[in-house]
Amino acid sequence: MSQRNYLITYIVMVALQILIGNYFRLTPLITLTLLPAIILCLPDRVGTGGALLIAFVSGLAVDWLSEGVIGLNALALVPVAFVRKGVINLMFGTELSERHESFSIRKHGLGKVSFALLMVQSLFLVIYIAADGAGLRSTSFNLIRFSLSLLTGYLLSLLIVDIAAPDERK
């Protein structure tokens, strides 16, 4: 995917997250987020510093335009950007980074991609839920919210990976 096409895709996905935040609040028990998958799928040429900046700006944009709590998504998304390269190297090998290639479900398998998505979604949700509840919600409520949000976010993220990190061999 060319840099211009990826930029357009990225902006559309952030806009989709803003729409989800504004219009698809199903229940307080589910936090639907595409942001960790979007950050995970950033092109390899984007280094950690660039990913941190992109995550911060994207998180603030979502906070400002939909969620209402300024800084909440940014707070949870910046650590995802920080561990992004490590997760990719752990799950798909360092040769992927050395060749500046992207990962895809078709190329690397559903299992590896799923585990990478679950890792970044979990990190995001742990920080987001802890900061959002600020100690006011019960542990059982937070665990249920985490589980339901992780499941729905993972399923939605599989679609994002298919769009944002397509297999170049198609």
C-alpha positions as CSV (number, residue, x, y, z in Angstrom):
1,M,0.0,0.0,0.0
2,S,1.4,3.4,-1.0
3,Q,2.1,6.0,1.7
4,R,-0.7,8.2,0.3
5,N,-3.2,5.4,0.3
6,Y,-2.2,4.4,3.9
7,L,-2.6,7.9,5.1
8,I,-6.1,8.1,3.7
9,T,-7.0,4.7,5.2
10,Y,-5.6,5.8,8.5
11,I,-7.7,9.0,8.6
12,V,-10.8,7.0,7.6
13,M,-10.2,4.5,10.4
14,V,-9.7,7.3,13.0
15,A,-12.9,8.9,11.7
16,L,-14.7,5.5,12.1
17,Q,-13.4,5.3,15.7
18,I,-14.9,8.8,16.3
19,L,-18.2,7.7,14.8
20,I,-18.2,4.5,17.0
21,G,-17.5,6.7,20.1
22,N,-20.3,9.0,19.3
23,Y,-23.0,6.7,18.0
24,F,-22.4,3.1,19.1
25,R,-22.3,3.2,22.8
26,L,-24.0,-0.1,23.3
27,T,-23.5,-0.5,27.1
28,P,-21.1,0.8,29.8
29,L,-19.7,-2.7,29.8
30,I,-18.3,-2.5,26.3
31,T,-15.6,-0.1,25.0
32,L,-15.3,-0.6,21.3
33,T,-11.9,0.6,20.1
34,L,-10.1,0.2,16.8
35,L,-7.2,2.4,17.9
36,P,-4.7,-0.4,19.1
37,A,-5.1,-2.3,15.8
38,I,-4.7,0.9,13.8
39,I,-1.4,1.7,15.6
40,L,-0.2,-1.9,15.3
41,C,-0.7,-1.7,11.6
42,L,1.4,1.4,11.1
43,P,3.9,0.9,8.3
44,D,7.3,-0.4,9.4
45,R,9.0,2.7,8.2
46,V,7.3,4.6,11.0
47,G,9.7,4.4,14.0
48,T,8.8,4.3,17.6
49,G,9.0,8.1,18.0
50,G,6.7,8.7,15.0
51,A,4.3,6.0,16.3
52,L,4.2,7.7,19.7
53,L,3.4,11.1,18.1
54,I,0.7,9.5,15.9
55,A,-0.9,7.7,18.8
56,F,-0.9,10.8,20.9
57,V,-2.5,13.0,18.2
58,S,-5.0,10.3,17.2
59,G,-6.0,9.6,20.8
60,L,-6.5,13.3,21.5
61,A,-8.5,13.7,18.3
62,V,-10.8,10.8,19.3
63,D,-11.1,12.2,22.9
64,W,-11.9,15.7,21.7
65,L,-14.3,14.7,19.0
66,S,-16.2,11.8,20.6
67,E,-15.4,10.5,24.1
68,G,-15.5,13.7,26.1
69,V,-12.7,12.9,28.5
70,I,-9.7,14.6,27.0
71,G,-6.5,12.5,27.3
72,L,-8.1,9.1,28.1
73,N,-7.6,7.5,24.7
74,A,-4.2,9.2,24.3
75,L,-3.1,7.9,27.7
76,A,-4.0,4.3,26.8
77,L,-2.8,4.5,23.2
78,V,0.7,5.9,23.7
79,P,1.9,2.7,25.5
80,V,0.6,0.6,22.6
81,A,2.7,2.7,20.2
82,F,5.7,2.2,22.5
83,V,5.5,-1.6,22.5
84,R,4.4,-1.9,18.9
85,K,7.8,-2.8,17.4
86,G,8.4,-5.3,20.2
87,V,5.1,-7.0,19.7
88,I,5.7,-7.2,15.9
89,N,9.3,-8.6,16.4
90,L,8.1,-11.1,19.0
91,M,5.1,-12.4,17.0
92,F,6.4,-12.2,13.4
93,G,10.2,-12.2,13.8
94,T,12.8,-9.5,13.3
95,E,13.3,-10.3,9.7
96,L,9.9,-8.6,9.0
97,S,11.3,-5.3,10.3
98,E,14.6,-5.8,8.5
99,R,12.8,-6.2,5.2
100,H,10.4,-3.4,6.0
101,E,7.4,-5.5,5.3
102,S,4.0,-5.5,6.8
103,F,2.2,-8.4,8.4
104,S,-1.0,-9.9,7.3
105,I,-3.4,-12.7,8.3
106,R,-2.8,-14.6,5.1
107,K,1.0,-14.3,5.3
108,H,1.5,-15.0,9.0
109,G,-1.6,-16.9,10.0
110,L,-4.7,-16.0,12.1
111,G,-3.0,-17.4,15.3
112,K,0.0,-15.0,15.3
113,V,-2.0,-12.0,14.2
114,S,-4.7,-12.8,16.8
115,F,-2.2,-13.0,19.6
116,A,-0.6,-9.7,18.6
117,L,-4.0,-8.0,18.5
118,L,-5.0,-9.5,21.9
119,M,-1.7,-8.2,23.4
120,V,-2.2,-4.6,22.2
121,Q,-5.9,-4.6,22.9
122,S,-5.3,-5.9,26.4
123,L,-2.7,-3.2,27.1
124,F,-4.9,-0.5,25.9
125,L,-8.0,-1.7,27.8
126,V,-6.2,-2.2,31.1
127,I,-5.0,1.4,31.0
128,Y,-8.2,2.8,29.6
129,I,-10.5,1.0,32.1
130,A,-8.3,1.8,35.1
131,A,-8.1,5.5,34.1
132,D,-11.8,5.7,33.2
133,G,-13.0,4.1,36.4
134,A,-10.4,5.9,38.6
135,G,-11.1,3.4,41.4
136,L,-14.8,4.1,41.5
137,R,-16.0,0.9,39.9
138,S,-15.9,-2.5,41.4
139,T,-13.2,-5.1,40.3
140,S,-15.9,-7.4,39.0
141,F,-17.4,-4.7,36.8
142,N,-14.0,-3.8,35.5
143,L,-13.2,-7.5,34.7
144,I,-16.5,-8.0,32.9
145,R,-15.9,-4.7,31.0
146,F,-12.4,-5.8,30.1
147,S,-13.5,-9.2,28.9
148,L,-16.4,-8.0,26.8
149,S,-14.4,-5.1,25.4
150,L,-11.5,-7.4,24.5
151,L,-13.7,-9.8,22.7
152,T,-15.6,-7.2,20.7
153,G,-12.5,-5.2,20.0
154,Y,-10.6,-8.2,18.9
155,L,-13.3,-9.2,16.4
156,L,-13.5,-5.7,15.0
157,S,-9.7,-5.4,14.9
158,L,-9.5,-8.5,12.6
159,L,-11.3,-6.4,10.0
160,I,-9.0,-3.5,10.6
161,V,-5.9,-5.7,10.1
162,D,-7.3,-7.0,6.8
163,I,-7.8,-3.4,5.6
164,A,-4.8,-1.7,7.0
165,A,-2.2,-4.5,6.6
166,P,-3.3,-6.2,3.4
167,D,-1.3,-9.0,1.8
168,E,0.8,-7.6,-1.0
169,R,0.6,-10.9,-2.8
170,K,-3.2,-10.6,-3.4
